Amino acid sequence: MSGTPAVVWFRQDLRLADNPALEAAIESGSPVLPVFVWSPEEQAPWAPGSASRWWLHQSLEKLRDSLRERGSELILRRGPATDALPGLAAESGARAIYWNRLYEPAAIARDAELKKVVRAHGLIAESFPGNVLFEPWTIRNSNGEPFRIFTAFWKACLRAPAPPPPKDAPERIPAPAKRPESLAVSELGLEPAIDWAGGLRQAWRPGEAEAAAQMRTFLGRAVEAYSVERDRPDHHGTSRLSPYLHFGEVSPRQVWHGARGREGGPLAEAYLRQIVWREFAYHLLFHYPETPQQPLRPEFGFVPWHLDEPSLKAWTRGKTGYPMVDAGMRELWHTGWMHNRVRMVVASFLVKHLLISWQEGAAWFWDTLVDADLANNTMGWQWVAGCGADAAPYFRIFNPVIQGEKFDPRGDYVRHWVPELARLPAAWIHQPWKAPAPVLAEAGIVLGTTYPAPIVIHEAARARALAALASMRGRRGSPSR
């Protein structure tokens, strides 16, 4: 074994299994220095939000413990990474720095600069594909251009060479004789000063071991019914792997091969499509790096959005008067997560019913989701708004009452998250304003007092949205400022 260490820079790959950068460092024969650098300024304007920082704190503690079990130790430093990593190399005598690639615009620019700095010091700097199934530049259409239609992208991924199978975590990680100094996880200041995270602690157990357990549970049971159950927020039909995937506590290759390798593999295709949908989001962000702020379809820059602060506040607090919307927003506020079907409903309500821009919704989700992921958050909001790739048509406007009746038919989801409506019969729970007065009285509901009246009327809001969104058709160029 060489005496000069190799630095492994952990980022959104907080796991030991299927970690190509860690594997490369161990295979080099060098002692390994695992490091995490907290540098939110390098991620601006998309530094991790409040819920993501809470998750990161827990995940770093779990990673630290896993490394200790294997004879290693996690080193924590503050950024910028272009200073911290060469500094750690000089301090420890390391001759190489390895990391797994990210695909956000700020990360790409920072990593390119880091390679220049590290190599200028005569050190090895290598990055690896550890966070996607397929590198974004490897999947293109017959014209060599990026895909903008998901079905075609999905088929191209199936034709491509299969992602390599994941590797197990190493049993031991060689450590250098002298360990450099490290900050404590608590010194990064990731957890809130005022403890509002009780709901997150109830709902989640971050970490690689928990990710593996959640994947086994889902693939062993729920995946068979996924195509039917995934749209039911009143059931436990989704994988709930999204935050683990974002933080890299499980890799997409582990999920892909886990689903494909199980008995009755074809039953998992509906879920595999969702994993490739995540891949599609990274593909789009890589090729269209302006989309976190700008619509992919430029004509949507002409939509006359209306920032109504009271309505925006009612939406964020789950007080719109539409039970399906309010249940979703309260689930988000309490747990840092929301069922995907409900995400579409609440996003459509903000953009179409309230005519508030998708960027406002994306910013709120970014701060409150434990699975806040720039690629997925951007694509999801642009899909609902109709301004992204393969997006819903601008004239598709979800009726929150019909969505509730279809996907929460007994009202169980609403009753859980909007308890003031718990005694309302299923026939009225998604539209309490239409319930007869005796029914409301029996349920203990006073509209406008115990539960808000609707802040907009669906039919009028729909007509307003259609007129506003139709006004941008045929527009070209950049909107005036």
Summary of the structure (lengths in Angstrom):
residues: 481
radius of gyration: 23.8
end to end distance: 61.0
largest distance: 80.6
contacts: 1593
relative contact order: 0.11
helix: 51%
strand: 6%
